[in-house]
């Protein structure tokens, strides 16, 4: 079975392309995978930056409220 870190590395370009398609950039891994302490129930935590003018309706979804959409940070 492929380790989570190996899977992440093998899918790196796919992940970056999906992120770009949805207006995100500067994708970073954090959490247990970044620390190298993954177990069989682990997941991959990604932290991204996004352009409010370019995000798709899919991302970041309901997490971005009306205030954030109308406010430049």
CHARMM-style PDB file with segment names, atoms N, HN, CA, C and O in Angstrom:
ATOM      1  N   UNK     1       0.840  -1.186   0.000  1.00  0.00      PROA
ATOM      2  CA  UNK     1       0.000   0.000   0.000  1.00  0.00      PROA
ATOM      3  C   UNK     1       0.882   1.246   0.000  1.00  0.00      PROA
ATOM      4  O   UNK     1       1.881   1.317   0.716  1.00  0.00      PROA
ATOM      5  N   UNK     2       0.496   2.218  -0.810  1.00  0.00      PROA
ATOM      6  HN  UNK     2      -0.315   2.160  -1.392  1.00  0.00      PROA
ATOM      7  CA  UNK     2       1.267   3.442  -0.917  1.00  0.00      PROA
ATOM      8  C   UNK     2       1.088   4.291   0.340  1.00  0.00      PROA
ATOM      9  O   UNK     2      -0.032   4.490   0.809  1.00  0.00      PROA
ATOM     10  N   UNK     3       2.184   4.780   0.871  1.00  0.00      PROA
ATOM     11  HN  UNK     3       3.095   4.618   0.489  1.00  0.00      PROA
ATOM     12  CA  UNK     3       2.112   5.645   2.035  1.00  0.00      PROA
ATOM     13  C   UNK     3       1.488   6.980   1.638  1.00  0.00      PROA
ATOM     14  O   UNK     3       1.578   7.396   0.483  1.00  0.00      PROA
ATOM     15  N   UNK     4       0.862   7.640   2.592  1.00  0.00      PROA
ATOM     16  HN  UNK     4       0.789   7.301   3.530  1.00  0.00      PROA
ATOM     17  CA  UNK     4       0.179   8.897   2.331  1.00  0.00      PROA
ATOM     18  C   UNK     4       1.136   9.950   1.769  1.00  0.00      PROA
ATOM     19  O   UNK     4       0.771  10.695   0.860  1.00  0.00      PROA
ATOM     20  N   UNK     5       2.339  10.014   2.296  1.00  0.00      PROA
ATOM     21  HN  UNK     5       2.636   9.409   3.034  1.00  0.00      PROA
ATOM     22  CA  UNK     5       3.320  10.976   1.794  1.00  0.00      PROA
ATOM     23  C   UNK     5       3.673  10.698   0.334  1.00  0.00      PROA
ATOM     24  O   UNK     5       3.828  11.623  -0.463  1.00  0.00      PROA
ATOM     25  N   UNK     6       3.797   9.416  -0.008  1.00  0.00      PROA
ATOM     26  HN  UNK     6       3.671   8.665   0.640  1.00  0.00      PROA
ATOM     27  CA  UNK     6       4.109   9.046  -1.388  1.00  0.00      PROA
ATOM     28  C   UNK     6       2.942   9.379  -2.315  1.00  0.00      PROA
ATOM     29  O   UNK     6       3.142   9.862  -3.430  1.00  0.00      PROA
ATOM     30  N   UNK     7       1.735   9.118  -1.848  1.00  0.00      PROA
ATOM     31  HN  UNK     7       1.573   8.725  -0.942  1.00  0.00      PROA
ATOM     32  CA  UNK     7       0.551   9.433  -2.635  1.00  0.00      PROA
ATOM     33  C   UNK     7       0.469  10.943  -2.890  1.00  0.00      PROA
ATOM     34  O   UNK     7       0.203  11.377  -4.011  1.00  0.00      PROA
ATOM     35  N   UNK     8       0.694  11.719  -1.862  1.00  0.00      PROA
ATOM     36  HN  UNK     8       0.910  11.367  -0.951  1.00  0.00      PROA
ATOM     37  CA  UNK     8       0.670  13.170  -1.990  1.00  0.00      PROA
ATOM     38  C   UNK     8       1.707  13.634  -3.015  1.00  0.00      PROA
ATOM     39  O   UNK     8       1.413  14.469  -3.871  1.00  0.00      PROA
ATOM     40  N   UNK     9       2.900  13.096  -2.924  1.00  0.00      PROA
ATOM     41  HN  UNK     9       3.138  12.418  -2.229  1.00  0.00      PROA
ATOM     42  CA  UNK     9       3.949  13.482  -3.868  1.00  0.00      PROA
ATOM     43  C   UNK     9       3.588  13.068  -5.296  1.00  0.00      PROA
ATOM     44  O   UNK     9       3.832  13.820  -6.240  1.00  0.00      PROA
ATOM     45  N   UNK    10       3.012  11.884  -5.456  1.00  0.00      PROA
ATOM     46  HN  UNK    10       2.814  11.274  -4.690  1.00  0.00      PROA
ATOM     47  CA  UNK    10       2.667  11.422  -6.803  1.00  0.00      PROA
ATOM     48  C   UNK    10       1.516  12.229  -7.409  1.00  0.00      PROA
ATOM     49  O   UNK    10       1.398  12.311  -8.631  1.00  0.00      PROA
ATOM     50  N   UNK    11       0.682  12.815  -6.578  1.00  0.00      PROA
ATOM     51  HN  UNK    11       0.779  12.749  -5.585  1.00  0.00      PROA
ATOM     52  CA  UNK    11      -0.464  13.599  -7.053  1.00  0.00      PROA
ATOM     53  C   UNK    11      -0.218  15.110  -6.977  1.00  0.00      PROA
ATOM     54  O   UNK    11      -1.138  15.898  -7.196  1.00  0.00      PROA
ATOM     55  N   UNK    12       0.999  15.507  -6.672  1.00  0.00      PROA
ATOM     56  HN  UNK    12       1.746  14.867  -6.494  1.00  0.00      PROA
ATOM     57  CA  UNK    12       1.322  16.922  -6.468  1.00  0.00      PROA
ATOM     58  C   UNK    12       0.852  17.814  -7.615  1.00  0.00      PROA
ATOM     59  O   UNK    12       0.157  18.804  -7.384  1.00  0.00      PROA
ATOM     60  N   UNK    13       1.220  17.477  -8.832  1.00  0.00      PROA
ATOM     61  HN  UNK    13       1.784  16.673  -9.020  1.00  0.00      PROA
ATOM     62  CA  UNK    13       0.845  18.308  -9.984  1.00  0.00      PROA
ATOM     63  C   UNK    13      -0.667  18.350 -10.179  1.00  0.00      PROA
ATOM     64  O   UNK    13      -1.209  19.399 -10.525  1.00  0.00      PROA
ATOM     65  N   UNK    14      -1.353  17.242  -9.967  1.00  0.00      PROA
ATOM     66  HN  UNK    14      -0.913  16.390  -9.686  1.00  0.00      PROA
ATOM     67  CA  UNK    14      -2.814  17.216 -10.072  1.00  0.00      PROA
ATOM     68  C   UNK    14      -3.444  18.153  -9.037  1.00  0.00      PROA
ATOM     69  O   UNK    14      -4.367  18.906  -9.347  1.00  0.00      PROA
ATOM     70  N   UNK    15      -2.935  18.096  -7.815  1.00  0.00      PROA
ATOM     71  HN  UNK    15      -2.185  17.484  -7.564  1.00  0.00      PROA
ATOM     72  CA  UNK    15      -3.463  18.951  -6.742  1.00  0.00      PROA
ATOM     73  C   UNK    15      -3.257  20.419  -7.082  1.00  0.00      PROA
ATOM     74  O   UNK    15      -4.161  21.234  -6.902  1.00  0.00      PROA
ATOM     75  N   UNK    16      -2.068  20.757  -7.574  1.00  0.00      PROA
ATOM     76  HN  UNK    16      -1.333  20.095  -7.720  1.00  0.00      PROA
ATOM     77  CA  UNK    16      -1.789  22.154  -7.923  1.00  0.00      PROA
ATOM     78  C   UNK    16      -2.678  22.637  -9.070  1.00  0.00      PROA
ATOM     79  O   UNK    16      -3.117  23.787  -9.074  1.00  0.00      PROA
ATOM     80  N   UNK    17      -2.943  21.763 -10.042  1.00  0.00      PROA
ATOM     81  HN  UNK    17      -2.586  20.829 -10.039  1.00  0.00      PROA
ATOM     82  CA  UNK    17      -3.813  22.138 -11.156  1.00  0.00      PROA
ATOM     83  C   UNK    17      -5.252  22.357 -10.692  1.00  0.00      PROA
ATOM     84  O   UNK    17      -5.904  23.305 -11.130  1.00  0.00      PROA
ATOM     85  N   UNK    18      -5.749  21.496  -9.817  1.00  0.00      PROA
ATOM     86  HN  UNK    18      -5.219  20.726  -9.461  1.00  0.00      PROA
ATOM     87  CA  UNK    18      -7.104  21.669  -9.278  1.00  0.00      PROA
ATOM     88  C   UNK    18      -7.176  22.974  -8.488  1.00  0.00      PROA
ATOM     89  O   UNK    18      -8.134  23.734  -8.623  1.00  0.00      PROA
ATOM     90  N   UNK    19      -6.182  23.225  -7.681  1.00  0.00      PROA
ATOM     91  HN  UNK    19      -5.403  22.607  -7.571  1.00  0.00      PROA
ATOM     92  CA  UNK    19      -6.150  24.460  -6.894  1.00  0.00      PROA
ATOM     93  C   UNK    19      -6.185  25.681  -7.811  1.00  0.00      PROA
ATOM     94  O   UNK    19      -6.959  26.610  -7.581  1.00  0.00      PROA
ATOM     95  N   UNK    20      -5.368  25.678  -8.824  1.00  0.00      PROA
ATOM     96  HN  UNK    20      -4.739  24.923  -9.010  1.00  0.00      PROA
ATOM     97  CA  UNK    20      -5.311  26.806  -9.759  1.00  0.00      PROA
ATOM     98  C   UNK    20      -6.644  27.014 -10.466  1.00  0.00      PROA
ATOM     99  O   UNK    20      -7.079  28.151 -10.649  1.00  0.00      PROA
ATOM    100  N   UNK    21      -7.287  25.936 -10.860  1.00  0.00      PROA
ATOM    101  HN  UNK    21      -6.934  25.012 -10.711  1.00  0.00      PROA
ATOM    102  CA  UNK    21      -8.589  26.023 -11.532  1.00  0.00      PROA
ATOM    103  C   UNK    21      -9.647  26.689 -10.656  1.00  0.00      PROA
ATOM    104  O   UNK    21     -10.592  27.293 -11.163  1.00  0.00      PROA
ATOM    105  N   UNK    22      -9.482  26.574  -9.352  1.00  0.00      PROA
ATOM    106  HN  UNK    22      -8.714  26.083  -8.940  1.00  0.00      PROA
ATOM    107  CA  UNK    22     -10.471  27.124  -8.428  1.00  0.00      PROA
ATOM    108  C   UNK    22     -10.014  28.404  -7.746  1.00  0.00      PROA
ATOM    109  O   UNK    22     -10.594  28.807  -6.737  1.00  0.00      PROA
ATOM    110  N   UNK    23      -8.976  29.054  -8.285  1.00  0.00      PROA
ATOM    111  HN  UNK    23      -8.506  28.727  -9.104  1.00  0.00      PROA
ATOM    112  CA  UNK    23      -8.552  30.356  -7.793  1.00  0.00      PROA
ATOM    113  C   UNK    23      -7.659  30.329  -6.574  1.00  0.00      PROA
ATOM    114  O   UNK    23      -7.493  31.349  -5.905  1.00  0.00      PROA
ATOM    115  N   UNK    24      -7.081  29.179  -6.274  1.00  0.00      PROA
ATOM    116  HN  UNK    24      -7.216  28.350  -6.818  1.00  0.00      PROA
ATOM    117  CA  UNK    24      -6.189  29.095  -5.125  1.00  0.00      PROA
ATOM    118  C   UNK    24      -4.750  28.945  -5.590  1.00  0.00      PROA
ATOM    119  O   UNK    24      -4.486  28.529  -6.718  1.00  0.00      PROA
ATOM    120  N   UNK    25      -3.830  29.288  -4.712  1.00  0.00      PROA
ATOM    121  HN  UNK    25      -4.044  29.626  -3.795  1.00  0.00      PROA
ATOM    122  CA  UNK    25      -2.409  29.189  -5.018  1.00  0.00      PROA
ATOM    123  C   UNK    25      -1.649  29.038  -3.705  1.00  0.00      PROA
ATOM    124  O   UNK    25      -2.238  29.077  -2.625  1.00  0.00      PROA
ATOM    125  N   UNK    26      -0.342  28.866  -3.812  1.00  0.00      PROA
ATOM    126  HN  UNK    26       0.136  28.835  -4.689  1.00  0.00      PROA
ATOM    127  CA  UNK    26       0.508  28.737  -2.627  1.00  0.00      PROA
ATOM    128  C   UNK    26      -0.011  27.617  -1.715  1.00  0.00      PROA
ATOM    129  O   UNK    26      -0.261  27.835  -0.529  1.00  0.00      PROA
ATOM    130  N   UNK    27      -0.165  26.433  -2.279  1.00  0.00      PROA
ATOM    131  HN  UNK    27       0.038  26.256  -3.242  1.00  0.00      PROA
ATOM    132  CA  UNK    27      -0.694  25.276  -1.553  1.00  0.00      PROA
ATOM    133  C   UNK    27       0.410  24.710  -0.657  1.00  0.00      PROA
ATOM    134  O   UNK    27       1.512  24.417  -1.121  1.00  0.00      PROA
ATOM    135  N   UNK    28       0.101  24.562   0.621  1.00  0.00      PROA
ATOM    136  HN  UNK    28      -0.794  24.800   0.998  1.00  0.00      PROA
ATOM    137  CA  UNK    28       1.056  24.024   1.583  1.00  0.00      PROA
ATOM    138  C   UNK    28       0.423  22.887   2.370  1.00  0.00      PROA
ATOM    139  O   UNK    28      -0.782  22.881   2.624  1.00  0.00      PROA
ATOM    140  N   UNK    29       1.247  21.935   2.747  1.00  0.00      PROA
ATOM    141  HN  UNK    29       2.225  21.940   2.542  1.00  0.00      PROA
ATOM    142  CA  UNK    29       0.811  20.812   3.573  1.00  0.00      PROA
ATOM    143  C   UNK    29       1.179  21.130   5.011  1.00  0.00      PROA
ATOM    144  O   UNK    29       2.278  21.606   5.293  1.00  0.00      PROA
ATOM    145  N   UNK    30       0.233  20.857   5.931  1.00  0.00      PROA
ATOM    146  HN  UNK    30      -0.660  20.470   5.702  1.00  0.00      PROA
ATOM    147  CA  UNK    30       0.536  21.015   7.348  1.00  0.00      PROA
ATOM    148  C   UNK    30      -0.080  19.852   8.112  1.00  0.00      PROA
ATOM    149  O   UNK    30      -0.755  19.007   7.524  1.00  0.00      PROA
ATOM    150  N   UNK    31       0.141  19.807   9.378  1.00  0.00      PROA
ATOM    151  HN  UNK    31       0.689  20.493   9.856  1.00  0.00      PROA
ATOM    152  CA  UNK    31      -0.431  18.741  10.195  1.00  0.00      PROA
ATOM    153  C   UNK    31       0.436  17.502  10.223  1.00  0.00      PROA
ATOM    154  O   UNK    31       1.653  17.571  10.048  1.00  0.00      PROA
ATOM    155  N   UNK    32      -0.208  16.365  10.446  1.00  0.00      PROA
ATOM    156  HN  UNK    32      -1.196  16.309  10.589  1.00  0.00      PROA
ATOM    157  CA  UNK    32       0.513  15.115  10.662  1.00  0.00      PROA
ATOM    158  C   UNK    32       1.351  14.690   9.454  1.00  0.00      PROA
ATOM    159  O   UNK    32       2.447  14.158   9.630  1.00  0.00      PROA
ATOM    160  N   UNK    33       0.865  14.911   8.250  1.00  0.00      PROA
ATOM    161  HN  UNK    33      -0.025  15.344   8.108  1.00  0.00      PROA
ATOM    162  CA  UNK    33       1.636  14.533   7.062  1.00  0.00      PROA
ATOM    163  C   UNK    33       2.913  15.360   6.986  1.00  0.00      PROA
ATOM    164  O   UNK    33       3.983  14.817   6.710  1.00  0.00      PROA
ATOM    165  N   UNK    34       2.816  16.655   7.225  1.00  0.00      PROA
ATOM    166  HN  UNK    34       1.946  17.095   7.448  1.00  0.00      PROA
ATOM    167  CA  UNK    34       3.988  17.521   7.190  1.00  0.00      PROA
ATOM    168  C   UNK    34       4.995  17.133   8.271  1.00  0.00      PROA
ATOM    169  O   UNK    34       6.204  17.259   8.076  1.00  0.00      PROA
ATOM    170  N   UNK    35       4.497  16.666   9.398  1.00  0.00      PROA
ATOM    171  HN  UNK    35       3.515  16.563   9.557  1.00  0.00      PROA
ATOM    172  CA  UNK    35       5.385  16.258  10.498  1.00  0.00      PROA
ATOM    173  C   UNK    35       5.891  14.833  10.330  1.00  0.00      PROA
ATOM    174  O   UNK    35       6.794  14.406  11.049  1.00  0.00      PROA
ATOM    175  N   UNK    36       5.318  14.096   9.386  1.00  0.00      PROA
ATOM    176  HN  UNK    36       4.584  14.442   8.802  1.00  0.00      PROA
ATOM    177  CA  UNK    36       5.736  12.717   9.161  1.00  0.00      PROA
ATOM    178  C   UNK    36       5.245  11.744  10.215  1.00  0.00      PROA
ATOM    179  O   UNK    36       5.887  10.726  10.474  1.00  0.00      PROA
ATOM    180  N   UNK    37       4.102  12.055  10.827  1.00  0.00      PROA
ATOM    181  HN  UNK    37       3.581  12.882  10.616  1.00  0.00      PROA
ATOM    182  CA  UNK    37       3.550  11.185  11.878  1.00  0.00      PROA
ATOM    183  C   UNK    37       2.131  10.740  11.518  1.00  0.00      PROA
ATOM    184  O   UNK    37       1.195  10.902  12.301  1.00  0.00      PROA
ATOM    185  N   UNK    38       1.998  10.186  10.334  1.00  0.00      PROA
ATOM    186  HN  UNK    38       2.758  10.055   9.698  1.00  0.00      PROA
ATOM    187  CA  UNK    38       0.702   9.763   9.822  1.00  0.00      PROA
ATOM    188  C   UNK    38       0.394   8.342  10.270  1.00  0.00      PROA
ATOM    189  O   UNK    38       1.282   7.491  10.320  1.00  0.00      PROA
ATOM    190  N   UNK    39      -0.871   8.091  10.596  1.00  0.00      PROA
ATOM    191  HN  UNK    39      -1.592   8.783  10.556  1.00  0.00      PROA
ATOM    192  CA  UNK    39      -1.293   6.719  10.877  1.00  0.00      PROA
ATOM    193  C   UNK    39      -2.320   6.298   9.829  1.00  0.00      PROA
ATOM    194  O   UNK    39      -2.584   7.049   8.889  1.00  0.00      PROA
ATOM    195  N   UNK    40      -2.895   5.118   9.978  1.00  0.00      PROA
ATOM    196  HN  UNK    40      -2.680   4.509  10.741  1.00  0.00      PROA
ATOM    197  CA  UNK    40      -3.805   4.592   8.960  1.00  0.00      PROA
ATOM    198  C   UNK    40      -5.105   5.375   8.817  1.00  0.00      PROA
ATOM    199  O   UNK    40      -5.805   5.206   7.818  1.00  0.00      PROA
ATOM    200  N   UNK    41      -5.446   6.216   9.768  1.00  0.00      PROA
ATOM    201  HN  UNK    41      -4.878   6.353  10.579  1.00  0.00      PROA
ATOM    202  CA  UNK    41      -6.671   7.015   9.649  1.00  0.00      PROA
ATOM    203  C   UNK    41      -6.358   8.490   9.387  1.00  0.00      PROA
ATOM    204  O   UNK    41      -7.239   9.345   9.480  1.00  0.00      PROA
ATOM    205  N   UNK    42      -5.110   8.774   9.063  1.00  0.00      PROA
ATOM    206  HN  UNK    42      -4.394   8.080   8.988  1.00  0.00      PROA
ATOM    207  CA  UNK    42      -4.694  10.155   8.823  1.00  0.00      PROA
ATOM    208  C   UNK    42      -5.301  10.732   7.558  1.00  0.00      PROA
ATOM    209  O   UNK    42      -5.792  10.009   6.691  1.00  0.00      PROA
ATOM    210  N   UNK    43      -5.254  12.044   7.476  1.00  0.00      PROA
ATOM    211  HN  UNK    43      -4.855  12.632   8.180  1.00  0.00      PROA
ATOM    212  CA  UNK    43      -5.705  12.737   6.281  1.00  0.00      PROA
ATOM    213  C   UNK    43      -4.638  13.741   5.885  1.00  0.00      PROA
ATOM    214  O   UNK    43      -3.626  13.888   6.569  1.00  0.00      PROA
ATOM    215  N   UNK    44      -4.867  14.427   4.781  1.00  0.00      PROA
ATOM    216  HN  UNK    44      -5.690  14.308   4.225  1.00  0.00      PROA
ATOM    217  CA  UNK    44      -3.929  15.427   4.297  1.00  0.00      PROA
ATOM    218  C   UNK    44      -4.552  16.801   4.526  1.00  0.00      PROA
ATOM    219  O   UNK    44      -5.640  17.092   4.030  1.00  0.00      PROA
ATOM    220  N   UNK    45      -3.856  17.629   5.275  1.00  0.00      PROA
ATOM    221  HN  UNK    45      -2.972  17.392   5.678  1.00  0.00      PROA
ATOM    222  CA  UNK    45      -4.316  18.992   5.544  1.00  0.00      PROA
ATOM    223  C   UNK    45      -3.581  19.946   4.617  1.00  0.00      PROA
ATOM    224  O   UNK    45      -2.350  19.975   4.585  1.00  0.00      PROA
ATOM    225  N   UNK    46      -4.348  20.725   3.863  1.00  0.00      PROA
ATOM    226  HN  UNK    46      -5.347  20.701   3.888  1.00  0.00      PROA
ATOM    227  CA  UNK    46      -3.768  21.693   2.945  1.00  0.00      PROA
ATOM    228  C   UNK    46      -4.170  23.094   3.355  1.00  0.00      PROA
ATOM    229  O   UNK    46      -5.324  23.350   3.698  1.00  0.00      PROA
ATOM    230  N   UNK    47      -3.212  23.991   3.317  1.00  0.00      PROA
ATOM    231  HN  UNK    47      -2.274  23.783   3.038  1.00  0.00      PROA
ATOM    232  CA  UNK    47      -3.452  25.403   3.569  1.00  0.00      PROA
ATOM    233  C   UNK    47      -3.190  26.120   2.259  1.00  0.00      PROA
ATOM    234  O   UNK    47      -2.139  25.926   1.647  1.00  0.00      PROA
ATOM    235  N   UNK    48      -4.127  26.945   1.819  1.00  0.00      PROA
ATOM    236  HN  UNK    48      -4.981  27.103   2.315  1.00  0.00      PROA
ATOM    237  CA  UNK    48      -3.984  27.621   0.533  1.00  0.00      PROA
ATOM    238  C   UNK    48      -4.282  29.104   0.681  1.00  0.00      PROA
ATOM    239  O   UNK    48      -4.967  29.531   1.610  1.00  0.00      PROA
ATOM    240  N   UNK    49      -3.761  29.865  -0.240  1.00  0.00      PROA
ATOM    241  HN  UNK    49      -3.205  29.518  -0.995  1.00  0.00      PROA
ATOM    242  CA  UNK    49      -4.161  31.258  -0.402  1.00  0.00      PROA
ATOM    243  C   UNK    49      -5.121  31.284  -1.577  1.00  0.00      PROA
ATOM    244  O   UNK    49      -5.077  30.406  -2.439  1.00  0.00      PROA
ATOM    245  N   UNK    50      -5.983  32.283  -1.615  1.00  0.00      PROA
ATOM    246  HN  UNK    50      -6.018  32.996  -0.915  1.00  0.00      PROA
ATOM    247  CA  UNK    50      -6.897  32.382  -2.746  1.00  0.00      PROA
ATOM    248  C   UNK    50      -7.161  33.834  -3.085  1.00  0.00      PROA
ATOM    249  O   UNK    50      -7.058  34.722  -2.240  1.00  0.00      PROA
ATOM    250  N   UNK    51      -7.499  34.049  -4.330  1.00  0.00      PROA
ATOM    251  HN  UNK    51      -7.582  33.327  -5.017  1.00  0.00      PROA
ATOM    252  CA  UNK    51      -7.829  35.367  -4.859  1.00  0.00      PROA
ATOM    253  C   UNK    51      -9.350  35.477  -4.860  1.00  0.00      PROA
ATOM    254  O   UNK    51     -10.027  34.718  -5.554  1.00  0.00      PROA
ATOM    255  N   UNK    52      -9.888  36.411  -4.090  1.00  0.00      PROA
ATOM    256  HN  UNK    52      -9.338  37.028  -3.526  1.00  0.00      PROA
ATOM    257  CA  UNK    52     -11.344  36.563  -3.989  1.00  0.00      PROA
ATOM    258  C   UNK    52     -11.995  36.849  -5.336  1.00  0.00      PROA
ATOM    259  O   UNK    52     -13.175  36.556  -5.530  1.00  0.00      PROA
ATOM    260  N   UNK    53     -11.239  37.414  -6.259  1.00  0.00      PROA
ATOM    261  HN  UNK    53     -10.280  37.651  -6.101  1.00  0.00      PROA
ATOM    262  CA  UNK    53     -11.791  37.716  -7.577  1.00  0.00      PROA
ATOM    263  C   UNK    53     -11.773  36.508  -8.511  1.00  0.00      PROA
ATOM    264  O   UNK    53     -12.413  36.535  -9.562  1.00  0.00      PROA
ATOM    265  N   UNK    54     -11.055  35.459  -8.146  1.00  0.00      PROA
ATOM    266  HN  UNK    54     -10.535  35.437  -7.292  1.00  0.00      PROA
ATOM    267  CA  UNK    54     -10.896  34.310  -9.046  1.00  0.00      PROA
ATOM    268  C   UNK    54     -11.455  33.008  -8.516  1.00  0.00      PROA
ATOM    269  O   UNK    54     -11.482  32.021  -9.251  1.00  0.00      PROA
ATOM    270  N   UNK    55     -11.904  32.961  -7.264  1.00  0.00      PROA
ATOM    271  HN  UNK    55     -11.882  33.763  -6.667  1.00  0.00      PROA
ATOM    272  CA  UNK    55     -12.352  31.676  -6.729  1.00  0.00      PROA
ATOM    273  C   UNK    55     -13.607  31.201  -7.441  1.00  0.00      PROA
ATOM    274  O   UNK    55     -14.449  31.999  -7.855  1.00  0.00      PROA
ATOM    275  N   UNK    56     -13.713  29.900  -7.574  1.00  0.00      PROA
ATOM    276  HN  UNK    56     -13.029  29.252  -7.238  1.00  0.00      PROA
ATOM    277  CA  UNK    56     -14.897  29.321  -8.198  1.00  0.00      PROA
ATOM    278  C   UNK    56     -15.969  29.128  -7.124  1.00  0.00      PROA
ATOM    279  O   UNK    56     -15.664  29.181  -5.932  1.00  0.00      PROA
ATOM    280  N   UNK    57     -17.212  28.907  -7.530  1.00  0.00      PROA
ATOM    281  HN  UNK    57     -17.460  28.864  -8.498  1.00  0.00      PROA
ATOM    282  CA  UNK    57     -18.271  28.649  -6.538  1.00  0.00      PROA
ATOM    283  C   UNK    57     -17.980  27.413  -5.690  1.00  0.00      PROA
ATOM    284  O   UNK    57     -18.485  27.294  -4.573  1.00  0.00      PROA
ATOM    285  N   UNK    58     -17.172  26.497  -6.212  1.00  0.00      PROA
ATOM    286  HN  UNK    58     -16.762  26.593  -7.118  1.00  0.00      PROA
ATOM    287  CA  UNK    58     -16.848  25.280  -5.475  1.00  0.00      PROA
ATOM    288  C   UNK    58     -15.936  25.547  -4.282  1.00  0.00      PROA
ATOM    289  O   UNK    58     -16.052  24.871  -3.260  1.00  0.00      PROA
ATOM    290  N   UNK    59     -15.034  26.517  -4.393  1.00  0.00      PROA
ATOM    291  HN  UNK    59     -14.940  27.066  -5.223  1.00  0.00      PROA
ATOM    292  CA  UNK    59     -14.033  26.721  -3.348  1.00  0.00      PROA
ATOM    293  C   UNK    59     -13.998  28.166  -2.930  1.00  0.00      PROA
ATOM    294  O   UNK    59     -14.015  29.026  -3.811  1.00  0.00      PROA
ATOM    295  N   UNK    60     -13.951  28.499  -1.682  1.00  0.00      PROA
ATOM    296  HN  UNK    60     -13.937  27.800  -0.967  1.00  0.00      PROA
ATOM    297  CA  UNK    60     -13.992  27.631  -0.528  1.00  0.00      PROA
ATOM    298  C   UNK    60     -15.393  27.364  -0.022  1.00  0.00      PROA
ATOM    299  O   UNK    60     -15.556  26.941   1.123  1.00  0.00      PROA
ATOM    300  N   UNK    61     -16.386  27.591  -0.817  1.00  0.00      PROA
ATOM    301  HN  UNK    61     -16.253  27.934  -1.747  1.00  0.00      PROA
ATOM    302  CA  UNK    61     -17.744  27.206  -0.440  1.00  0.00      PROA
ATOM    303  C   UNK    61     -18.308  28.061   0.669  1.00  0.00      PROA
ATOM    304  O   UNK    61     -18.058  29.265   0.729  1.00  0.00      PROA
ATOM    305  N   UNK    62     -19.073  27.432   1.551  1.00  0.00      PROA
ATOM    306  HN  UNK    62     -19.276  26.454   1.502  1.00  0.00      PROA
ATOM    307  CA  UNK    62     -19.758  28.149   2.613  1.00  0.00      PROA
ATOM    308  C   UNK    62     -18.826  28.759   3.636  1.00  0.00      PROA
ATOM    309  O   UNK    62     -19.248  29.600   4.431  1.00  0.00      PROA
ATOM    310  N   UNK    63     -17.569  28.355   3.635  1.00  0.00      PROA
ATOM    311  HN  UNK    63     -17.226  27.672   2.989  1.00  0.00      PROA
ATOM    312  CA  UNK    63     -16.626  28.900   4.614  1.00  0.00      PROA
ATOM    313  C   UNK    63     -16.365  30.379   4.368  1.00  0.00      PROA
ATOM    314  O   UNK    63     -15.917  31.088   5.269  1.00  0.00      PROA
ATOM    315  N   UNK    64     -16.637  30.847   3.165  1.00  0.00      PROA
ATOM    316  HN  UNK    64     -17.001  30.272   2.433  1.00  0.00      PROA
ATOM    317  CA  UNK    64     -16.398  32.251   2.834  1.00  0.00      PROA
ATOM    318  C   UNK    64     -17.723  32.980   2.867  1.00  0.00      PROA
ATOM    319  O   UNK    64     -18.544  32.814   1.965  1.00  0.00      PROA
ATOM    320  N   UNK    65     -17.943  33.781   3.889  1.00  0.00      PROA
ATOM    321  HN  UNK    65     -17.276  33.915   4.621  1.00  0.00      PROA
ATOM    322  CA  UNK    65     -19.234  34.469   4.013  1.00  0.00      PROA
ATOM    323  C   UNK    65     -19.265  35.751   3.175  1.00  0.00      PROA
ATOM    324  O   UNK    65     -18.252  36.134   2.589  1.00  0.00      PROA
ATOM    325  N   UNK    66     -20.395  36.398   3.119  1.00  0.00      PROA
ATOM    326  HN  UNK    66     -21.218  36.087   3.595  1.00  0.00      PROA
ATOM    327  CA  UNK    66     -20.576  37.605   2.339  1.00  0.00      PROA
ATOM    328  C   UNK    66     -19.622  38.721   2.711  1.00  0.00      PROA
ATOM    329  O   UNK    66     -19.182  39.483   1.850  1.00  0.00      PROA
ATOM    330  N   UNK    67     -19.304  38.820   3.978  1.00  0.00      PROA
ATOM    331  HN  UNK    67     -19.662  38.202   4.678  1.00  0.00      PROA
ATOM    332  CA  UNK    67     -18.376  39.871   4.416  1.00  0.00      PROA
ATOM    333  C   UNK    67     -17.014  39.684   3.779  1.00  0.00      PROA
ATOM    334  O   UNK    67     -16.430  40.636   3.263  1.00  0.00      PROA
ATOM    335  N   UNK    68     -16.508  38.466   3.812  1.00  0.00      PROA
ATOM    336  HN  UNK    68     -16.982  37.692   4.231  1.00  0.00      PROA
ATOM    337  CA  UNK    68     -15.188  38.200   3.242  1.00  0.00      PROA
ATOM    338  C   UNK    68     -15.198  38.424   1.744  1.00  0.00      PROA
ATOM    339  O   UNK    68     -14.214  38.910   1.187  1.00  0.00      PROA
ATOM    340  N   UNK    69     -16.288  38.079   1.084  1.00  0.00      PROA
ATOM    341  HN  UNK    69     -17.087  37.684   1.536  1.00  0.00      PROA
ATOM    342  CA  UNK    69     -16.368  38.274  -0.362  1.00  0.00      PROA
ATOM    343  C   UNK    69     -16.313  39.749  -0.753  1.00  0.00      PROA
ATOM    344  O   UNK    69     -15.806  40.089  -1.822  1.00  0.00      PROA
ATOM    345  N   UNK    70     -16.828  40.616   0.097  1.00  0.00      PROA
ATOM    346  HN  UNK    70     -17.240  40.339   0.965  1.00  0.00      PROA
ATOM    347  CA  UNK    70     -16.886  42.038  -0.249  1.00  0.00      PROA
ATOM    348  C   UNK    70     -15.735  42.832   0.353  1.00  0.00      PROA
ATOM    349  O   UNK    70     -15.657  44.044   0.153  1.00  0.00      PROA
ATOM    350  N   UNK    71     -14.850  42.179   1.078  1.00  0.00      PROA
ATOM    351  HN  UNK    71     -14.913  41.195   1.240  1.00  0.00      PROA
ATOM    352  CA  UNK    71     -13.772  42.865   1.764  1.00  0.00      PROA
ATOM    353  C   UNK    71     -12.434  42.403   1.226  1.00  0.00      PROA
ATOM    354  O   UNK    71     -12.165  41.203   1.165  1.00  0.00      PROA
ATOM    355  N   UNK    72     -11.599  43.340   0.839  1.00  0.00      PROA
ATOM    356  HN  UNK    72     -11.817  44.315   0.889  1.00  0.00      PROA
ATOM    357  CA  UNK    72     -10.237  42.982   0.410  1.00  0.00      PROA
ATOM    358  C   UNK    72      -9.357  42.936   1.640  1.00  0.00      PROA
ATOM    359  O   UNK    72      -9.272  43.903   2.396  1.00  0.00      PROA
ATOM    360  N   UNK    73      -8.703  41.802   1.832  1.00  0.00      PROA
ATOM    361  HN  UNK    73      -8.772  41.016   1.218  1.00  0.00      PROA
ATOM    362  CA  UNK    73      -7.831  41.653   3.004  1.00  0.00      PROA
ATOM    363  C   UNK    73      -6.395  41.922   2.629  1.00  0.00      PROA
ATOM    364  OT1 UNK    73      -5.510  41.846   3.482  1.00  0.00      PROA
TER     365      UNK     73
END
